[in-house]
Amino acid sequence: MCSVGGPVDVDIEDRIKTKNCQCKDCGGSFKGIGKKIRCPTCGSDNICEL
């Protein structure tokens, strides 16, 4: 998909399975996708699924 101009408003949660995760190092909570999930705040891979 290609777009020109502003951002495209697409809700990926309807199509992609996300996992609720929490970083064991910094404590941040986020939604992850895939097998090798990393914390978006600190970059750690020390993650647990909630």
PEURQUI-V919431 format. One line per field, one symbol per residue. ss: DSSP state (H for helix, E for strand, C for the rest). burial: 1 if it has 24 or more other C-alpha atoms within 12 Angstrom, else 0. A space follows every 10 residues. Layout:
ss: ???
burial: ???
This chain:
ss: CCCCCCCCCC CHHHCCCCEE EEECCCCCEE EECCCCCCCC CCCCCCEEEC
burial: 0000000000 0000000000 1110000101 1100000110 0000001100
